Amino acid sequence: MTHDAYKNAGVNIDAGHQATQLMKKAIQSTYTEAVLSEVGSFGGLFAADILKSMDMPILVASTDGVGTKTMVAAKVGKWDTIGQDLVNHCINDILVQGAKPLFFLDYVASSQLNPQQIAAVVSGCAKACRETGTALLGGETAEMPGVYQPGELDLVGTIIGVVDRPKLIDGKTIQAGDVVMALPSTGLHTNGYSLARKVLEHINWAQPHSALGESVGEALMKIHRCYLPDVQKLWQAGITIKGMAHITGGGIIDNLPRILPDGLGAIIQRGTWAEPPIFQLIQSLGQVTDDEMFRVFNMGLGMLLIFSPEDAKQVINVLSDIQVIGEITSEIGVQIIG
């Protein structure tokens, strides 16, 4: 009787164990005193003592993925940064409501498990978790032949954070005349890669491109920026943030209205920030309209923040790379002018 039936069916249990051992130290490096479990436990244990120091603690949760940026990673053979993309994306998503991250869980799936590849991905998650004080509490590595294409993988994560209710950012105080400011993105972050790959597929991704000052592969693999350190500086300065919008799928057009009270919109002045050249290259080669570019991509704006006019000057003094890009209006919808 053979003991290799499962392996012959496409699932290698030993490879899964090897991947766990390769990533174990990276995961443990994110542990704080609040982590009460070890790698391999059925469930991650996290002591919730921090909640006792808050008047009205609210847990904030989010799940997201890096989309087809995994296919870019496969093409350029670089797996150590998409984990950072994922963690930073998830942190930004809960940050907009004022939450600080507590712990993170990842899910990595592929058709055939490559232990070194999976370990590189999860080590990237661990790196971003360490840098933000987030515990990588658990996760799942799945080998699913027939579901995923050979050589590809899927990467998804869930984050849990907390905010004290008096510090919850919900956008309710935003009003016409407030200032829209923006922190720049590093590039595409984790959205728009299906269009980018299609438009750029005939270009050599390894050679430096004259329009970019780097290769296409390097431009596409820029790590999704985490805005937690920037926002913490504003909090430490005592500045009131009325609202924040993480610019992901849907771009500025769809994401900014998500935080605005009924009856309000915004005017965004194009040209008030530097658009990374990768977007210009995609638009020109793909003959993509301005409207679609601003709905698919972040166009160089990673996080939008809303402030009262009297706070705007102090914000600029605290964050050197933030830009005033527009204002809130009493006309519904987001208008891009210029």
N, C-alpha and C positions, 0 to 999 in steps of 0.2 A: 504494500500500500504506500503510495506516495505521500510525502508531507509538503509537497510543493504545489498543491492544487490551487491555493489562493494566489500564490505567486504567478502560476501559469495563467490565471484569470486576469492578471495585470496589477495585483496589489502586493507590494513587498513590505511586510510588517517589519522586517529587520532594518530596512531603509528608514522607516519612521522612527525607530528607536535611535538610529545613528543621528538623524537630524535633531532629535531632542537633546542628545548628548552634546552635539556641536553648538547648540544655541543656549545651553543651560547657563553658562557663566554670564552671557550677555543679559539674559532675563533676570538673573539674581542681582545683577549690578543696579537694577532699578528699584530694588526692594528698600522700603523704609521700615521703621518700627511698626507701622500699621499693618504690614503684610504678615499674616500668621500661618500661611501655607507654604508648601514647597512646590517646585516644578514637578508636574506629574500628578498632582492631587486631582481628584474628581471635580472639585470646585475650588476657586480661589477664595481665600479668607482675608477680609480687610476690616480691621478694627475701625469703628465709626466714632471714635472718641472726639474727633474734630467737630462733630455736629453738636456736642455739648457746649461748645464755646459760642454758639450762635443763638440768637434769639428765636429765629424762625427759619431753620435750614430747609432749603429746597434742593432736592437732587435733580440734576439736569443730565439727560442721556441723549446720545446721538450715535447713529450707525452710518457708515459711509464706506466707499471704496475708492480706488484710484483709476477705475475704468480701464480704457485700453492703453493707458500709459505703461501697463505691463507688457504690451506688445512692442512698445518702443524699447523698453528694457531688454527684451529678448533680442531685438534686432541689433542693439549696440553692445549686448553682452555685459550689461551692468545691472547688478541686482541689489547693491548695498544701499541704495538711496530711496527706493520706492516705499520702503517701510517708514522712512522719515516723512515722506510726502503724506502718507496715510495718517500718522499720528498728528502731524501739524494741522492737517485739514480738519480732523475731528476736534482738536483743541479749539481751533478758530470758530467752529460751528457752535460750541457751547459758550465760548467767550463772549459772543455778541449779546448774550443775556446776563452777562456779568459773572458767569460761573468759572471757577478755577478747577482744573482737573484733579481727580483723585486716583483713578486707575483706568487701565486700558486692556482690552482683550482683542486678539487678532485671529483671523481665519485665513489660512492659505490652502488653496486647493490646486491640484494639477492632475494631468492624466497619468504621469509617471513621476514618482517622487525622486528628486535629486537632492540628497541630504545637504550638499554644499550650497546649492542654490537656495534652498529653503532657509538654511542657517544664515545666509547673507541677508535675506529679506527680513527675517525676524530680528537679526542684530541691528538692522537699520531702525526698526521699531523701537528697540531697546535704547539706542542712542538718543532718539528724539525724546523718549520717556525720561531718560536720565537728565537731559538738559532742561526739562520743564518740571522736574519733581513729581513725575507721574509714575505710578507703579505699573509695570507690565504684569498683570495679575494672572493671566491665563490665556488660553487660545486653543486652536484646533488646526491640525495639519491633516488634510484629506487627500487621499489618492483615489481618483475617480476616472478610470479609463473608460472612454466612450462618451463621457460628458464634456471633457475638455480636450482641445486639440493638442497633439504632441508638441512639446517644447514651450507651451504656453502655461500660464498660471493665473489664478484669480486671487485678489487680495482685498480683504474687507476688515474693518475694525469697528469696535464699539467702545465708546468712552463714557465714563460716569464722572460727573463733577458736582460741585455744590456751590450754592450762593445763598447768602442770608437774605430773606425776603425784603428787608428795607433797602438792600443794595441791588435788587433785581432791576435789570435794564429792559424795559418793555416798549419804549418809544412813545408812551402815552403823553409825555410833556412836549414832544416835538410840535413846533408851530411854524407858520409861514414866516420867513425872514431868518430862520436859523441857517447856520453855515454848514455846508457839506465839505468835509475834508477827507483826504485819502492818503493811505500808506501804500507805497508801490508794491507791485508783485515782482517776483523774480522771473516771470515768464508765464507759461500756460498754467502753471501749478498742477491741477489734476483734472482739468476740463477742456474739452474741445479736441481731444486727440484723434478721434475717428476722422474728423474733417482734416486735421493737420496731416495725418498719415497719408490720406488719399491725395492731397494736393502736393505733398513733398516726396511722394514715393519714387519719383524718377531722378531725384537728386542724390549725389553721393553724400551719405550722412557722416562719413569719416573725415572728409577733407574740409579744411577751413573754407567758409563761404564769404565772398567779398562783402556781401550785404550785412553779414552778421558779426564779422570779426572773430568768428569761431565756427566750428562745424555745426551742421544741423542737429546732429545727435547730441552735442553738448548743450545746445540751446533748448532742445526738447526735454532734456533730463534735469534741468535746473530744479533744485529742491523747492517744494512748496514752503513758502515762508510762514513761520509761526509768529503771530502778533501778540502773544501773551506778554513778552517782556516790554513791548511798547505801551500796551494798555496799563500794565502795572506801574509804569513811570507816571502816567497820567493820574492814576489813583493815588499814588504817593504824593503827588503835587496838589491833591485836593480838588482836581478838576472834575466837574460833572459831565459825564458822557450821556447825552440824551438818547442816543441810539447808535447801533452798529450794524453793518451789513457785510457779511463775508461774501465776496464776489466769486461765485462758483458757477455751476451750470445755469444758464439763463442770463448770465452777464449782469451788467448794471441795470438793464431794462427790467428784468424780472425780479432781481434780488432786493434792490433798494425799496420798492413798494411794500415788501413784506414787513417792514418795520414802521411804516408811516400810518398815522391815524387816518380814518376815513376823511375824504375831502381834500387831502394834501398830495402834492406831487413834488417834482424837483426839476430844476434846470441845471444841466451839467455842461460846463464850458470846455469843449475839446481844445487841446493846445496848452492847457494849464499844467499838464504833466507830460513826462517823457514816455512815449509808447515804445516798448522794446521792439527792435527791428524784426524779430521773428514774426510779429503780427503783420507787418507791412509786406513781408515776403509771402506769407500765406495768402493775404488778400490779393496781391498782384498776380501770383501764379494761378490762384483758384478763381480769379475774377469774382470775388465775393463782395457783396454790397456792404456799405457801412452799417446798415441796419442789422444785417445778419451777423457781422463781426461783433457788434456790441451785444448780441444775444447769446452768441456761442462762447465768446472768450471774455476774459477779464480786461483785456486791452491795456494791461499795465497797472491796473488798480486792484489791489488784493483785499483791502479792507476799507470801507467807507465809515466815517464817524460823523455824528451830528452834534454840533455845539451851539450854544447861544452866541450871538455876535460878540458879546463882551468877554467871552472866554477864549475866543479864537487866537488872540495875540499871545496869550499865555501858553496855549497849546504849541504854537510854533517855537516858543522858547524852550519847551521841554523835549519836543521831538524834531530833530533837524531835517528829516526827510519827508515830513508830512506837507501836503499841499492843499490850499483852498481850491476846490474845483467847481463849486456851484452853491446853490442855495435852495431852500425849501420854499415851495410856492403853494398858493391856494388853488392851483389848477391841477387836476388829477393827471397822473402819468409822469413818466420821465422823458424829458426832452434833451437830446444831445445837440448842442449848437456849436458852430465854429468849424 
